[in-house]
Amino acid sequence: MRRASSGWRTGMTQSLVTSAIPFDAEKADLVDAKLKEFRPQLFGKEGLVRSALRDQGMHFMSITVVRGDVGEPTHLVFEMSVDGGPEHAFDTVGTKLASFISDILSVAAVQSTGSLSQLLASHHVRTGQGLLDVPGLDFCGTPGMTVARIKREYLLARELRSYFDTHPAAGAPLATVARVRDFVKANADLTSLLDPEPFPRLAAEEPPRLDFGFTVSLAFRGLLKFFWPVLCLLGLFVVAATIAAGLSQGFAVGVIAFFLSAIIAALAVVAAVVSVYLGLRRLETTNTPVDNLVDPDVMAALTEAENLKDTQQNHLAGISIMQAGLLRGMTLRIAFWVIGQMATRRFRPGFLGGISTIHYARWLRLPKTNKLLFFSNYGGSWESYLEDFITKASGGLTAVWSNTVGFPRTENLFFKGATDGDRFKRWARRQQQPTWFWYSAYPHLTTARIRTNAAIRQGLGTVSTEDEAAAWLGLFGSKVRPATLIETFEVQTLLYGGLSKHPYATCLAIRLSDDPKQACAWLKSIEDQITFGDQPPADKVLICALTGDGLRRLGLPSDVQDAFPPAFRLGMGSPGRANLLADTGDDQARQWLWGGPENAVDATLLLYADSEPTLASYAGELISGIDVAGGQVIHRVTPTPLPRPGPGETAAQTVREPFGFADGISQPIIKGTRRWMRRSDAIHAVEPGEFLLGYPDTRGFFPPSPQVPAAMDPGNLLPLAEPTHSRGAFQPDFGSNCAAAARDLGRNGTFLVIRQLAQYVDVFNDYVSEAAKRYADHPAVPDQLDPELLAEWIGAKMVGRWKDGSSLVRYPHGPATRKQSGEHFRPDNDFLPGAEDPLGERCPLGAHIRRSNPRDSLAPASKDELSIVNRHRILRVGRGFDAVGANDPEEQKPGLLFMCLNADIERQFEFVQQTWATAWQFHGLENEVDPITGRGGGMGRLTIPSPRGPLNLTGIKDFVRMRGGAYLFMPSRSAVRFLARLSSNGR
């Protein structure tokens, strides 16, 4: 017997107790028949055995006949899993089952002078893993859970499921939990369950099983545990040698003798360990596996005893024959000890490796026999149980059962063996004996259900925030939300794409009222109109984003504002950002139409619609609302309506930016979105945390996110900053009181960059035409190029793609649509320029797309480089506009309302601008900037490599001018609700 070890503290001891009573082998069949006779009394509400053990703290009990070989006794083995100590098990069986057990003992001709309890106690088998112990190992899958608690929590969960059948969850999750609590309080049988009891936190993943430190520690402690006799003898040898030498030859010789004898002792220890290992390997090599099928009659009895009606559990009784010799006894003890150490120090509470379906199980070597017994009370079928063992815990099984006769061939105690699944299953069936007398206190419950019921009870009494309440509701038919799974309906729709099905759009740059109450009232008036999720309504979409000044006008305290990134707080128009972004000269913020120091904005509204009348009407309503709330529209940009894609076409096939090139082709694909599910392109796939706050990034870390104290969120609208109830948990854990914990203002939000760029289309077209004439006879111009395409070829070299979107990397001598039907062509985007075009002879190293997204250019074919580059990706969601839509009296030109999303403005958008696009020595180049967006002031250049020597495009002019912009925070649904109520929270 061993007390159940749970890895956490509870007030109740659980004991796994085994008693083995010897009896005459000739009575074995009669005893088995008697055990089978009692089977009807073990199940069903009216079963006499079941009634007798009800509410006695007995989890499981079985009685098995273990037949002895020649010269060995046959035993009646009692296996009991009980709350309390072994004495409670003996007393319960001795008093509550006295008549039944007496009948069995009478058939077995077992005589006892004392009580039945005393008889069981006198044959109690105490196990351990030491050299002098009876070898054995016990395991509990629901540590600390008493029978009474398991049943009470099952009752609670059942009643709550019935409650939800007639009272479906509605409204905010926390309000639903409050109604459930009222229901429980009104039920006298359930009220006490509002007081939570402790339950161990279960990590989502196991810690590393055998890291170096743990392995060394395990080896050292194992050496002390199993080789202590050798160590003691060698220690005496060292002491004796040292004393003898010191007394006869003096101190110096004694010291020398000490070191020499210690070395000899160490070598002896190594020799002892090596000899044990070599002996083990010899036994493993000579072992003969047995691969026979189980006897059909035995198989029929086994299947009769399994999968009983109205139960979710089964019992396994395995009886194996140990291989002969002391060495196998020692390796069995080592196996038990290692598994016990792993269960205590490495496995999650209640898990055996990755197996979570075992209620109670034990191995033991039956004293005075060659039998190794295995008893297991588990959930599910025998087949699923064995598959779990094979795939999730084969090493432990192999280590134990490799010491028995006929087991599949093993290596080094822990390897192979059980991994040979089919042979292992045959072997396991041959060891198995039908269990006719088996009691379970809760046969309808699995370990998973018990854990879930415990979490339901724990959470009902403790949840205090909306996200905790949502996780608690998920216990009724769902699972814990993985950290990488996006809360889709908390995220504004713009993250999921550029809304090409809403071709009409406008952007309103707004200044809010100086009165926080008015500003909050405005936000509250539109909060239900803002669009969230990946399935927008068909008619119109509204996106809202706020600048740092906008958060201040809403009344967000300065200390919370300071938690936002510096780039966002300072704003795009600040002097430091201007230098970084090269917004100088006529690009400087003082000349902007909006977003500069003289015309700063607090928010932007992005409106999208399916028709022009819908857009005009909706924009009018919103502008009126802004005016009523004391705000002002500083500027408005109206993009050109998108062409509607034809059948089978995508937006990338139809949308053109003002220079005439296909746009929106290369985009990162956020894992977990619908686009990722449809097109899981490894080159472009990125983790959610690269674009959304509150999620892990590519390296597995959670980006910093602004937090607010709990006192600022009395309505519990915001999620927890550290969601310990779900993050890294196997199931929701409500063991910590989070009522006073900080809240996450940033979660499910992202940062939006907007830049209104005027494009000098005439200047660009004139430049490529003139360059075509100038370089018509240059040797770098490929012979295969159609002369009529020379101007487009030069423009393509500057951009990195042809106007139809096909890449120069794959189509160096002409656009793809000249060879393919444009009706079916989709721009290619799966190329790797570093691997396919390392010299830049197809797509120049300084071309626009190679600067904006180098892919593997800087380290050809390197997956690590792709991962690094993807850390700097931006999600572009902009649209082009014409001269009228620009609303620009100075630059009446078409352009691009550039917009992108990123979780870190400095690491993503600003990095791309500073380190790649405007860097003069990008990729080892000299005095070159992005030929499209760079500001060369007529001195720009682009090197076009070729096998015949480079073509140097010079005199590249400025084709783009910055006319306004801002850095904005695009909040989640919860954050919008929180911000809209700031003024009513006493701020």
C-alpha positions, 0 to 999 in steps of 0.5 A: 500500500502507498498513500496517493501522492498528488503533487498538491496539498489536500486535507484528505489522505487517499490509500491504495490498499492490497490484501492477498489471502492464500488459499488452496489452489483446488478451490480457485475455480469455485471461488471464481464462480462465486465471485461471478455469482455476486456480479449482479449485486455490484451494479445498479441502484438496488445491488446489495454490494453497491448499496452496502458500499455507498457513501463509505469513501470506497472509490474502487474495489476488486477481488481477483483469484491469482493462481500460483505455480507449482510450489506457490500458494494461490491468492485471493487478492483484494484491491481497494482504493479508499479515502482515508488510511488502510484501516478504513478500507479493512473496516469498511469491507469487514463490516459492510461486506461481511456476509458476502466476503464470508461466503467467498472465504467459505468457498475458498476454505479460508479459516480465520480466528479473528474478524474479517477486518483483522484478516485483511489487515494481517495479509496487507501487502505493503509495497515500495521501490527500495531493495528491501521492499515488496516491489510496487507502484501506486497511481491516482488519477484524481488526487485529493478528490474524495468520493463524496466530493466527486458525487456532489460536484457531479450533482452540481454539474448535472443540475447546471446543465439542466438549468441551461437547457431551460435558461440558455446563456444570454448577455454578458458571461458574468451576468449569466454566472450571476444568475446561475449563482442565484439559482444555486443559492436557492437550492438547499442541496447545492448552496454549500457548493458555492464554496470552492475547494482546491483543485490542482492546476493542470498545465496545457503541456507537460514540462520537458521529461528528461532535461539534463539537470533532472537526468543527472539528479535522477541518476545520482539519487538512483545510485544512492537508492539502489547501490547503497550496499555497495557504496557502504562497503566501499565507504568502509574500505576507503575509511579503513585504508585511510586509517590503516595507512595513516597510523602505520605510515603517517599523515601524508601517506594516509591522505594519499591512501584516501585519494587512491582508495576513493578512486578505486571505490569510484571505479568499483561503483562504475564497475558495479553499474556496468555489470548490472547494465551488461547483465540487463542487456544479456537478459534482453538479448536472450529473452524470447518473446511469445506472440501467441493469440489469447485462448478463445474461451479466455477471450470470450470471458474477458469481453463478457466482463468488459464494457458493462451497460451504463458504465464509462469505466473498465477494470483490468487485472493483469497477472504476469510471470517474472523472469527468474533472477535477482537482477530482474527484481532489481530492474523492476524496482528501478523501473517503479522508482523512475516512474514514481519520480517522473509522476511526482516531479514531471507529470501533471497531477493525475496524469501518467505521462500523457495518459489522463484516463486512469482513475486508480492503478497499481503494480505489485510483485506478489510476495512468495510468488513469481507473479507481477500483478497489475490492476487498473480502474480506467475510463473508456475501452480496453482498445483505447486504453492500450493505444494510450499506453503504446503512444503516450507511455510506452517507456514506462510500460516497457521498463516494468513488463520487460521483466516478465516472461514473453514480453516483446523484445526490449532494449535498455529497459525502457525502449522498444517493447510496448512500441510494437503495438500489435504484439504488445496488445496480444501479450497484454490480453494473455496476461489478463484475467476476467474481473467478476467482482469489481465495484466503482463508486461512480461508474458513469464518470471519467477522469475528464468529467471529474476534473471538469466538474471540479472546475465548474464548482471552483469557477462558480464560486470564484470567477469575477471577470468577463473572460473568466466567466466566458471560460467557465461557460466553456466548461459546458461542452467546450474546452479551454481556449488555446493562447493562439486562437483568435477571439474573432468577434472581439477583433475589428473586421479590418484585420481580416482583409481589405473588404473588397466586397464593399467597394465604396469607402471613405476615411474621416479624420476627426478631432474630438471634443475637449470635454471627456464626457462628450467624447465618451458619449460620441464613442458610446453612440457608435460602439454598436455600429463598429464592425467586429469579426470575420463575417461583416454585414453585406451593406456597410462596415465601420472601423474606428481607431484612436490616436494617443491624443484621442485616448487622452480626450476620452479621459484615459489617465496619463499613467495608462497612456504611458503604457502605450508604445512611444511611437504611438504616443509621440505620433507620426507627425512628431520630429523624431518620427519624421526623421526616421520616416524621411518625412522631411522637405515638402513631406514634413508634417507642417505641410500635411493636410491632416495629422500634423502639429496644426491639424492633429486628429484624435480618431479616424472612422473608416466607412465601407459600403456596398453602394455609393448611396449607402456610403453617402447616407451613412457618412452623413449620419456619422458626421452629424453625430460627430458635430453633435458631440462637439467634434469636428471632421478635420479631413476626408479622403474618399478612395476610388470604388473598387472594380468588382471581381469577375467570377473566379477572380480575386481583388488582386487580379482587378485592383490597380494602384495609380501607377497601374500595378496590381496591388495587395498581392503579397500579404502575411497570412495570420494563423487562425484566420479563415485565409490561413485555413484556406491557404496555409502558405508557410512562406507568409504564415505568421503568428497572431501576436505579430498583428494582435496584442494579447497573442503569442508572436513568432517566438512564442512571447506575448508582446507588451500590452497596455494595462489598467488597474481593476479599480478603473474597470468596475464593470469588468469589461476588459480581459485579465492582463494575465489570464492564468485561468486559461493561458497555459492550462489544460482546462480552465483554472479558477484557483486564483482570485483575480478580482483585483488583478490588472486588466488588458486594454490592448488585447485583441487590438492592433495599431493602424498606420494611415498615410495619405500619399499623392502619386505623380503618375505623369512624372512616373510615366514620363520617367520610364518612357524617357528611360526606355529611349535612353537605355534601348540599346543597353546590353543589360536589356535582355534580347528576349524582351519585346521592344514594346515592353521596354518602358514597362520592363523598366517600371517593373524593375523598379517595382519588382513585378509586372503591371499584371502582378506577375513577379520578375523572379518567375517571369523575367522577360514579360508579364505572365498574361502575355503567355497565359489567359488573363481570365485565369491568371493569378499573380504568383506570390510563392517565390523566394528571391534569395534562392531563385534569384540571388544575384538580382538579375531578374528582380533587382536587389533594390526593387520596391517589393524586395525592399518591402518584403525581402523574404530570403534575399538577405540569406538565400533559402534560409528558413530562419531568415524568413522567420526574421523577415516575417517579424517585420511584416505589415498587413496592408489594407489601403486603397487608391484615390483619384484627384477628387477623392484626395480632397487636396487643394494643393496636390490635385493628384491621384494617390494611395491611402496607405493603411497597414496593421501591426502589433509593434509600429517600431518593429514593423512599419517603421523598421520597413521604412527606415531599415529597408525602404529608405536605407541607402545601403540596403543589401550592400547597395550604394546610395540607393533608396526605394525607387518608388516611395523613396525621396531621392530628389531627382538623384535617385538610382537603381542598379539593374544587374545582368550577366552583361553588366549592370544597367544603372537607372539614374535621375529617378525623381520623386513619385510620391508625396506625403500629405497626411497621416497618423498612428492609431490604436484600433481597439477591441470590442471590450476596449471600445466599451471600456473607453466609452464609459471612462467618464462614467467610471469617475474619471 
